[in-house]
Amino acid sequence: MSIYFPIEWAFGDNPSDGVGGPPVIDPGTIYFYWEDTGDDDSPISADGTSAMFKTTLTEIVDSFIEGTITYDGTIPEEHRPSGEALVTALRLASERLSSALKKVKQ
């Protein structure tokens, strides 16, 4: 299985989504791609070779919010630790990418 950001292929001479489709617009799009490895747990397409699932960082965060929010539009205190841990993880991942981009060859 491969998990990747298809925005990686959205630029250059032949922009795409990395698997032959048009370039993605939302840079937070995430592709989950399975190839037929003979593993019984792999969700394989009808042609028996692969399967692709897509989501975005925004959809995942929205799902977290929707799963924890109450009828009055607030998130209960018991969900604060997991929400703050998620914020920290996303911030650290963002900082890691920012740091790597400072090392891009010109």
N, C-alpha and C positions, 0 to 999 in steps of 0.2 A: 504494500500500500504506500502511496505517496500523498503527502499533504503539502500544498504549496499555495503561494500567492501568485495568481496568473498575471498580475500587474507587471511582473518581471519581463514579460514578453510583449507588453503593450507599446513599446517604443522601438525606434530603429527603422531599418529599411523595409521590414516586413512585419508590421505589428499584428499580433494575434493574442489568443489566450493561452498559448503554449500547447494546445491540442487541436489546432486547426480551425478554431472558431474566431469570431471577431474579438478585438481587444476589449477587456473589461473596462467599465467606466468607474466603478467604485473600487478604489485601491485596497479597501478592506475585504474584498472578495477572497474566499478561501475555497480551493478545490480539494476534494478527497477522491483519489483515483485508485481503484483496485484493478490489478491485472490478474488473469487466471493463473494462479500458482498451484492449483490442485487442492488448496485449502478449503475444506467444507464450509468454513465460516465466511468465506469471501462472497459478498453480494455481487454476482456476475450478471452482466447484461443478457438480453435474449439471444444474442449471437454467440454467447458463451465465451467471450474474450475479456470483457472489462465492464466496469461500472464507474460512474462519476456522480458524485454528490457535490452540491455547491451551497455555500452560505456566506455570510459576511460577519465581520466583527460586530457591526451594529446590530444585526439580527441576534447574535449570541448574547450581547449585553442586554438588548431589549427582552429577550427570553428570561434572563436572570431577573430583571426588574419586574416583569409581569408575573414571574413565579413567586416573588416575595412581597409584592405590593398588596396592600389591603384595600377594602372597599372605599376608604376615605382618601386614598391616594398617597399614603405614607408607607414606608418600609419599617416593619417592627424592629425594635432594638435587637432582638435575637439574631437578626440577619445582618446587623452591622459588621461583625467580625469577618464574615465571608465576603461581604461587599467591599470592605476595606482591603482585604487580602487580594481580591480581584483587581482593584484599582492599583495596588502596589505592583502586582505581576504585570499588568498592562504597561504601567509606567516604566518598569525595569526593562521590558522588552523594547519599548520605544527608545529608551536611552541607549540600549545596546545597538540598535540599528543606527541611531544618530551618531554614535561613536564610530561605527564601522564606515559610515558615509564620509567621515572626516578623513579617512585613509584612502579615498578613491583616487586612482591615478588620473592625472590631467593630461 
